[in-house]
């Protein structure tokens, strides 16, 4: 991409950001919350710091712009805290709030990291609370979109990226769906659809 194209794209994204933030949360009237408290109790028994939550909320307009079934990713830290990058930036969310507002959840554990490395990645993600949302999907700018936060957490603590990046509009990105499909690098600890 040319410098002009990148600048134009950034200008348009910044201009449209307030509108897309509101539209992205519009729900279809038939959408519902399928995750129940028994899912939460089962997940809570299985998870450890550094596990990744792939989340889906059906009927959300923002799903049209995110490739694949999984529309959001977050990382579990500890004490029922999840760190995630959302429209307002990187935030600390209570696990029960993160789960019970969704229709599907998959918990993935990295095969490439030890429990100690997972804990380091989770701690790194906790230190990013308050960072801005990466509106431009541009790695390395101290702002994060949801799966970029997970990508950077593991890359910064392990020294190499365990992710296979894909080109999206001329930028290297990782989507929640990429994490779901990388069975050679991630194992499924829990899937609410089963």
N, C-alpha and C positions, 0 to 999 in steps of 0.2 A: 504494500500500500504506500502511496505517496504521502509526503508530509501534509500536503493540502487535504487529502482524503481523511487522514487521521484527525486533523484540526476540524474539518467540517463535521465529521462524525461526533467528535466530542462536543462541539457547539450544539448540534441537534439533540444529543442525549441530555445535555444540561438544560436545554430549553424545555424538553418534554418530560424531564424527571418528575416534577410535581404532579403532572397529569397521570403518568404511568404508575406512580406510587398509589394513587387513589383507585385507579381502574384495576390494578393488579389484585386488589383485595375484594373486588366485586365477585359475588358468588351466584351461581345458577340456582334457581329456586329448588331444584331437586337434590342439591348437595346435602350431605349429612356427615356426621362424625361417627366413623365406624370403630375407632379405637376405644376400647372400654377399660374399666379399671382392672379387670383380670389380666389384660395384656400388660398393663403397667406393672402389676405384681410379678408376673412371670419374667419380664425384662429385667426388673430390678434385681432379681436373684442371679442373673447371668452376666451382667455387665461389669466392666472394669474401666478405669481411666484410659482414655485413648481410643476406645471403641467409637465407631462412627454410626450415627443415625441417618438413614435415608428416609425422608418423609414425603408423603403425598397428601394433598388436600384436593379432592375432586371438586370440580365446579368453579375453581378459581381462574379468573381470566388470565392471570400471569402464566398459567400452564401452557398457553398457546405459544409462548416465546421461549420456553425451556424444552430442549429436546429430550424425548423419552418419558417414561412413566414417572420417575422420581423427580420431584420439583425442588427439593431442598435437602441440604445436608448440614449436620451439626456434629460436634464432638463432645463426648461425655467427659467430664472432669472428675468430680467426686462429690460426695455429700449431696446427691441428687441435683447437681448443677450441670447444665449443658451450655456450651458456648457456641454462639452462632452469629453469622453475619446476616443481618436483615436490613431493610431499607434505611433505618436510622443509624446503622453502624454495627459494630461488634458488641453484642450484649450477652449477659449472663441470664439464662432462663431456667426456671424451676423445671425439673424433669417432667413432673406431672402436667404442667401447663403445656410443655412442648409436645407431649404425646397425645393428650386427650382432646386436642383441637385438630387432630388429623384423621384421615381415613385409612392410611396404611403406613406401616413402619417396617423397615428392615434394619437390623443391627449387624454391622460388618466389623470384623476384627482383622487387622493386618497380619498377614503371614510373614511379612518382611521385618517385623519389629518384635523385640522381646517385651515382656510386661514393663520392664524398667524404661525402655525406649518409648513405649506407649505413654507412660506416666510423664516423661519429659515433654512429649508432644502436647499432652493435655495441659501441662503447666505453662508451656509457651503460649498456647491458645488463650489461657486465662490472662496472661500479661497483655494481650491485645484488646482487652475490653476497653471500649471508648474510641477505638480506631474508626475511621470513616468507612462507609460502604464503598466498594470499588465500582462505581458507576460505569467506568470505562473498560472494565475487565482487563486491566493493564497490570500484570504482575510486577512487583517490586516498588510500588508507589505508597507503601504503608497504609493501604486501604484494601479491603477484602470483600469479595463476593463469597457466598456460602462455601462452595467446595474449594475455592482458593485458600480460605483460612485453613482447611484441613491439609491441603497440599503443602502450604508453607510451614505448618506446624511440624510435619514430618520431615520436610526438606531441611529446615533450620536446625532441627535436633539430631538428624542422622547424617547431614552433610551431603547427601545425594538425594535426588528426587526419585521416589519409588513409583511415580505416576507416569503413565504414557500420555503425553499432551497431544491435543488435537488442535488444528488450525480452525479458528472461527473468526471470520471477518479479518483475517490477517494476523490474529493474535493467538498465542499458545494458551489454551484453556483446559480446564478439567470440569466436567459436569457431574452432578450426582449420578446420572445414568452411567457415566464412565466407571465410577466406583462400583456400581451394581454389577456391571458386566465383566469386571476384571477378576474373574474367579481364580486366576493363577496367583493373584496378589492378596486377595481378601477372602476370608471365610465367613459364611453367614452364621451368626449366633442365634438370630431370631428373625422370623418373617411372619407378620400378622396375617398374611394372605393364606398361610398353610394351616 
